[in-house]
Amino acid sequence: MARLRDAITRPGVRLLLGAGLISLTGDWVLRVGLAYYVYALTGSTIASAGMLLASFVPQIALSSLAGVFVDRWDPKRTMVVTNVVLAGGLVPLLLVRHPRDVWIVYVVMAWEGAVQQFFTPAEQKTLPLVADPPQLPTVNALFGQNRDTSRLLGAALGGVLVAAGGLVPVVVADAASFVIAATFCSMLPVVAAGRRSQRTGRGWTMLHDRVRKLREEWADGLRLSTRESVLRALLIFLAIVSVGEGVMGSLFAPFVRSVLHGGGGDFGFINAAQAAGGISGGLVAASLGRRLDPVATLSYCAIAFGAVDLVLFLYPLAWPAVWPAAVLIAGAGVAGTFMLTAAMTLMQEHTTDRYRGRVFGALGAVEGVAIVTGTVAAGVFANVLGIVAVLSVQGAGYVAAGIVVLALLQAPDRLAPATD
């Protein structure tokens, strides 16, 4: 617990954690409330799927390029501005009244997804600047707890708000979360500013120089992401497991309904169990801190996560009861938190401040492509192979990804931290 206290005593860490928890909770309020509202308004699962895809397209198109700009800009100012823009971008949702208005939802979700591509790498760029290097594993574990805590709180609040007042209180709650998060970010200690490109020439010459410089910086970040052994292993790992996450996001609700024969309450209970597992795992990971070897943690926890998921998906073939799924997914939540902590620590330790935005952007682009691939594949193959068979690919993928990381990064000389 001493490691927890030491990390939280740093003002920058507290402010980032608070901003992240409030903003992520607002995101879950919107995600749950909007999904329910759109389906109730249209009665169409295609409309709901379109909302999900609209939010992922900007991640694929912009994530890598956004990292170039984040490396140039002041990360603190970037977080403040993007939070304010995200809050304002929600306003058009108040105009959605009829099924014919659902296009507004798609535009807003695409806009929010695009702006988010600038906030997330700025946050990851700032974290190592406000925390001491030995505290990074502990702080990353606390950020993992933010994810699970916000899911637990925001999903429940989103359901209550949309049931009580429709879309308006959902939008207001999410917008307020962005404003509060922007206030917290504005109170952060001064951190290193980004690199400003020098202006040379005029008119088309200056524009050409800027485009050329942007292209060079983007390519430079991609080269680093693929040539540095740890970052390359993380890209491969993320590509494999994110396909599985796309499959899971598409088929887990049908799995609970059609395979476990559970209802909506059972689905909520199982998801809450996963979040509870993640919260408890985050406490343990944060208290262990530097005692965790990040490569071993990432590898073995991925293998354990995949093995637990395989049991989760296969046991109903013999015994279709709901409560074992809650127990198993809570265990997966613990392993997932350790994985996230290890992966973020490796990324932060093996990139310098100069490249961190671009590297995180490259990771985000790979994640987006893989999730969409998994989502589409789940829709295509589930009717042919069955829900259980396709979901099993997710568990097997985590096992394979853990083995790949272990094989690629077991040599100690490959793990030297990056230096400026």
C-alpha positions in Angstrom: 0.0 0.0 0.0 3.0 2.3 0.5 3.5 2.3 -3.3 -0.1 3.4 -3.7 0.3 6.3 -1.2 3.5 7.5 -2.8 2.0 7.6 -6.3 -1.2 9.3 -5.2 0.7 12.0 -3.3 1.9 13.5 -6.6 -0.6 16.2 -7.6 -0.2 15.5 -11.3 -1.1 11.8 -10.9 -4.1 12.7 -8.7 -5.4 15.2 -11.3 -4.9 12.8 -14.2 -6.6 10.0 -12.4 -9.5 12.1 -11.4 -10.0 13.6 -14.9 -9.8 10.1 -16.4 -12.3 8.5 -14.0 -14.8 11.3 -14.5 -14.4 11.4 -18.3 -14.5 7.6 -18.7 -17.6 7.4 -16.5 -19.3 10.0 -18.7 -18.3 8.0 -21.8 -20.0 4.9 -20.4 -23.1 6.9 -19.5 -23.3 8.0 -23.2 -22.4 4.6 -24.6 -25.1 2.7 -22.7 -27.7 5.4 -22.8 -27.3 6.2 -26.5 -27.2 2.5 -27.5 -30.5 1.9 -25.7 -32.1 5.1 -27.1 -31.1 4.4 -30.7 -32.4 0.9 -30.5 -35.7 2.0 -28.8 -36.0 4.8 -31.4 -35.4 2.7 -34.5 -35.9 -1.0 -33.5 -32.9 -1.8 -35.7 -29.8 -3.7 -34.6 -28.2 -2.4 -37.8 -28.6 1.2 -36.6 -26.9 0.2 -33.3 -24.0 -1.5 -35.1 -23.7 1.6 -37.3 -23.2 3.8 -34.2 -20.3 1.5 -33.1 -18.6 1.5 -36.4 -18.9 5.3 -36.7 -16.9 5.6 -33.5 -14.2 3.3 -34.6 -13.6 4.6 -38.1 -11.7 7.8 -36.9 -9.4 5.5 -34.8 -8.4 3.7 -37.9 -8.1 6.8 -40.1 -6.6 9.3 -37.6 -4.9 7.6 -34.7 -1.4 7.3 -36.2 -1.5 10.8 -37.8 -2.9 12.4 -34.6 0.2 11.2 -32.7 2.4 13.3 -34.9 0.5 16.5 -33.8 0.4 15.4 -30.2 4.2 15.1 -30.2 4.4 18.7 -31.5 1.8 20.3 -29.1 1.8 21.0 -25.4 0.1 17.9 -24.0 -1.6 19.7 -21.1 -3.2 22.3 -23.4 -4.2 19.5 -25.8 -6.1 17.7 -23.1 -7.9 20.8 -22.0 -8.9 21.8 -25.5 -10.0 18.4 -26.6 -12.2 17.9 -23.5 -13.9 21.2 -24.2 -14.4 20.3 -27.9 -15.7 16.8 -26.9 -18.3 18.5 -24.6 -19.5 20.9 -27.3 -19.6 18.1 -29.9 -22.4 16.4 -28.0 -24.9 19.2 -28.4 -26.3 18.1 -31.8 -27.6 14.9 -30.0 -30.2 17.0 -28.4 -31.9 17.3 -31.8 -32.4 13.5 -32.2 -36.2 12.9 -31.9 -37.2 10.6 -34.7 -35.7 7.6 -36.5 -34.9 9.8 -39.4 -32.6 11.8 -37.1 -30.3 8.8 -36.4 -27.7 10.2 -38.9 -27.0 12.9 -36.4 -25.9 10.2 -34.0 -23.4 8.8 -36.6 -21.9 12.2 -37.3 -21.5 13.0 -33.6 -19.9 9.6 -32.8 -17.5 10.0 -35.7 -16.6 13.6 -34.5 -16.1 12.5 -30.9 -14.0 9.5 -32.1 -11.9 11.8 -34.2 -11.2 14.3 -31.4 -10.5 11.5 -28.9 -7.6 10.4 -31.1 -5.8 13.6 -30.0 -6.7 13.4 -26.3 -5.6 9.8 -25.6 -2.0 10.0 -26.8 -1.7 13.4 -25.0 -2.8 11.7 -21.8 -0.3 8.9 -22.3 2.4 11.4 -23.1 1.7 13.3 -19.9 1.6 10.4 -17.5 5.4 9.6 -17.5 6.0 13.4 -17.1 4.0 13.7 -13.8 5.0 10.4 -12.2 8.4 9.2 -11.1 9.7 6.4 -13.4 9.6 3.8 -10.6 5.9 4.6 -10.0 4.8 3.9 -13.6 3.6 0.3 -13.0 1.6 1.5 -10.0 0.1 4.5 -11.8 -0.7 2.4 -14.9 -2.5 -0.1 -12.6 -4.5 2.7 -11.1 -5.5 3.9 -14.6 -6.6 0.3 -15.3 -8.8 0.6 -12.3 -10.3 3.8 -13.7 -11.4 1.8 -16.8 -13.2 -0.8 -14.7 -14.6 1.5 -12.1 -16.0 3.9 -14.7 -17.6 0.9 -16.5 -19.3 -0.2 -13.3 -20.6 3.3 -12.4 -21.2 4.7 -15.9 -23.1 1.7 -17.3 -25.5 1.7 -14.4 -26.0 5.5 -14.4 -26.5 5.6 -18.2 -29.3 3.0 -17.9 -31.0 5.0 -15.1 -30.7 8.3 -16.9 -32.0 7.2 -20.3 -34.9 5.3 -18.6 -35.8 8.4 -16.5 -35.5 11.2 -19.0 -34.5 9.9 -22.4 -31.4 11.2 -24.2 -31.2 14.7 -22.7 -29.9 13.8 -19.2 -27.4 11.3 -20.8 -25.9 14.0 -23.0 -25.8 16.6 -20.2 -24.1 14.1 -17.9 -21.4 13.2 -20.5 -20.8 16.9 -21.4 -20.5 17.8 -17.8 -17.9 15.0 -17.3 -15.8 16.5 -20.1 -16.0 20.0 -18.6 -14.9 18.7 -15.2 -12.1 16.7 -16.8 -10.9 19.8 -18.7 -10.8 21.7 -15.4 -8.7 19.0 -13.7 -6.3 19.0 -16.7 -5.9 22.7 -16.6 -4.7 22.4 -13.0 -1.9 20.0 -13.9 1.6 21.1 -13.2 3.5 22.5 -16.1 4.9 19.7 -18.3 7.2 19.7 -21.2 5.8 21.5 -24.2 5.8 19.9 -27.6 8.1 20.8 -30.5 7.0 23.6 -32.7 7.9 23.3 -36.3 9.8 26.3 -37.7 8.0 28.4 -40.4 10.0 28.9 -43.5 9.0 30.4 -46.8 5.6 31.7 -47.7 2.4 30.5 -49.4 2.6 27.2 -51.2 6.2 26.8 -50.3 5.5 26.9 -46.6 2.5 24.6 -47.0 4.6 22.1 -49.0 7.3 22.2 -46.3 4.8 21.6 -43.6 3.2 18.6 -45.4 6.6 17.1 -46.1 7.7 17.5 -42.5 4.4 16.0 -41.3 4.9 13.0 -43.6 8.5 12.6 -42.4 7.5 12.6 -38.7 4.6 10.2 -39.3 6.9 7.8 -41.1 9.6 8.2 -38.5 7.1 7.2 -35.7 5.9 4.1 -37.7 9.5 3.0 -38.3 10.3 3.2 -34.6 7.1 1.3 -33.8 8.1 -1.6 -36.1 11.9 -1.7 -35.6 12.2 -1.4 -31.9 11.9 -5.0 -30.6 9.5 -4.3 -27.6 7.3 -1.9 -29.6 7.1 -4.4 -32.4 6.1 -7.1 -30.0 3.4 -4.9 -28.6 2.0 -4.1 -32.0 1.8 -7.9 -32.8 0.3 -8.6 -29.4 -2.3 -5.8 -29.8 -3.2 -6.9 -33.4 -3.9 -10.5 -32.3 -5.9 -9.7 -29.1 -7.9 -6.8 -30.6 -9.4 -9.1 -33.3 -10.6 -11.2 -30.4 -12.0 -8.1 -28.6 -14.0 -7.3 -31.7 -15.4 -10.8 -31.7 -16.2 -10.6 -28.0 -17.9 -7.2 -28.3 -20.1 -8.6 -31.1 -21.0 -12.0 -29.7 -20.9 -11.9 -25.9 -24.5 -10.7 -25.5 -25.7 -13.4 -27.9 -23.6 -15.9 -25.9 -25.3 -15.0 -22.7 -28.8 -15.1 -24.2 -28.5 -18.1 -26.6 -25.9 -20.3 -25.0 -26.2 -19.5 -21.3 -30.0 -18.9 -21.7 -29.7 -15.8 -19.5 -31.6 -12.5 -19.6 -30.7 -8.9 -19.5 -30.1 -9.0 -15.7 -27.7 -11.9 -16.1 -25.8 -10.0 -18.8 -25.4 -7.0 -16.5 -24.4 -9.2 -13.6 -21.7 -10.9 -15.6 -20.3 -7.6 -16.9 -20.3 -6.2 -13.3 -18.3 -9.2 -12.2 -15.7 -8.5 -14.8 -15.4 -4.9 -13.7 -15.2 -6.0 -10.1 -12.4 -8.4 -11.0 -10.5 -5.6 -12.8 -10.8 -3.3 -9.8 -9.5 -5.9 -7.4 -6.7 -6.8 -9.8 -5.8 -3.2 -10.2 -5.3 -2.8 -6.4 -3.0 -5.8 -6.3 -1.0 -4.7 -9.4 -0.7 -1.2 -8.0 0.6 -2.4 -4.7 3.2 -4.7 -6.3 4.5 -1.9 -8.6 8.0 -2.5 -9.8 8.1 -6.0 -8.4 6.2 -7.1 -11.5 8.3 -8.0 -14.5 6.4 -6.4 -17.4 7.3 -8.9 -20.0 6.5 -11.9 -17.9 3.4 -10.3 -16.6 2.1 -9.5 -20.0 2.9 -12.9 -21.4 1.7 -15.2 -18.6 -1.4 -13.1 -17.8 -2.4 -13.1 -21.5 -2.1 -16.9 -21.5 -4.1 -17.1 -18.3 -6.7 -14.7 -19.6 -7.1 -16.8 -22.8 -7.3 -20.1 -20.9 -10.0 -18.7 -18.6 -12.0 -17.4 -21.6 -11.8 -20.8 -23.3 -13.2 -22.4 -20.2 -15.9 -19.7 -20.1 -17.0 -20.2 -23.6 -16.9 -24.1 -23.6 -18.3 -25.1 -20.2 -21.9 -24.2 -21.1 -21.8 -27.0 -23.7 -22.0 -29.4 -20.8 -23.6 -27.2 -18.1 -25.4 -24.0 -19.2 -25.5 -22.2 -15.9 -24.9 -18.5 -15.5 -23.0 -18.1 -12.2 -19.8 -19.9 -13.3 -19.6 -17.3 -16.1 -19.5 -14.5 -13.5 -16.8 -16.2 -11.5 -14.7 -17.0 -14.6 -15.0 -13.5 -16.1 -14.1 -11.9 -12.8 -10.8 -13.9 -12.9 -10.3 -12.7 -16.5 -10.8 -9.2 -15.3 -8.0 -9.6 -12.8 -5.6 -10.9 -15.5 -6.8 -8.2 -17.9 -5.8 -5.4 -15.5 -2.3 -6.9 -15.1 -1.9 -7.2 -18.9 -2.9 -3.5 -19.4 -0.5 -2.4 -16.7 2.4 -4.3 -18.2 1.7 -3.3 -21.7 1.5 0.5 -20.9 4.6 0.3 -18.8 6.5 -1.3 -21.6 5.3 1.3 -24.1 6.2 4.2 -21.8 9.6 2.8 -20.9 10.6 2.1 -24.5 9.6 5.4 -26.1 11.0 8.8 -25.4 8.8 11.9 -24.9 9.7 12.9 -28.4 8.1 9.9 -30.0 5.5 8.8 -27.4 2.5 10.4 -29.1 3.3 8.8 -32.5 3.9 5.4 -31.0 0.7 5.4 -29.1 -1.1 6.6 -32.2 0.3 3.7 -34.2 -0.8 1.3 -31.5 -4.3 2.8 -31.6 -4.5 2.5 -35.4 -3.6 -1.2 -35.2 -6.1 -1.7 -32.4 -8.9 0.0 -34.4 -8.3 -2.0 -37.6 -8.1 -5.3 -35.6 -11.3 -4.6 -33.7 -13.3 -3.8 -36.8 -11.9 -6.9 -38.5 -13.0 -9.0 -35.5 -16.4 -7.4 -35.5 -17.0 -8.1 -39.2 -15.6 -11.6 -38.9 -17.9 -12.4 -36.0 -21.0 -11.3 -38.0 -19.9 -13.4 -41.0 -18.9 -16.6 -39.3 -21.1 -16.8 -36.2 -24.1 -18.0 -38.3 -21.9 -20.6 -40.1 -19.7 -21.9 -37.3 -21.8 -21.1 -34.2 -21.3 -18.5 -31.4 -19.2 -20.8 -29.2 -16.7 -21.7 -32.0 -16.1 -18.1 -33.0 -15.8 -16.8 -29.5 -13.2 -19.6 -28.8 -11.0 -17.8 -31.3 -10.8 -14.9 -28.8 -9.5 -17.1 -26.0 -7.1 -19.0 -28.3 -5.8 -15.6 -29.6 -4.8 -14.4 -26.1 -3.0 -17.6 -25.4 -1.1 -17.3 -28.8 -0.3 -13.6 -28.2 1.1 -14.3 -24.8 3.4 -17.1 -26.2 4.5 -14.7 -29.0 5.5 -12.0 -26.6 7.4 -14.4 -24.5 9.3 -15.8 -27.5 10.1 -12.3 -28.9 11.2 -10.6 -25.7 12.8 -13.3 -23.5 16.3 -12.1 -24.4 17.3 -9.5 -21.7 19.4 -7.3 -24.1 16.2 -6.5 -26.0 14.6 -4.7 -23.0 16.9 -1.7 -22.5 14.6 1.4 -21.8 14.6 4.1 -24.4 16.7 7.2 -23.8 16.6 10.7 -25.4 
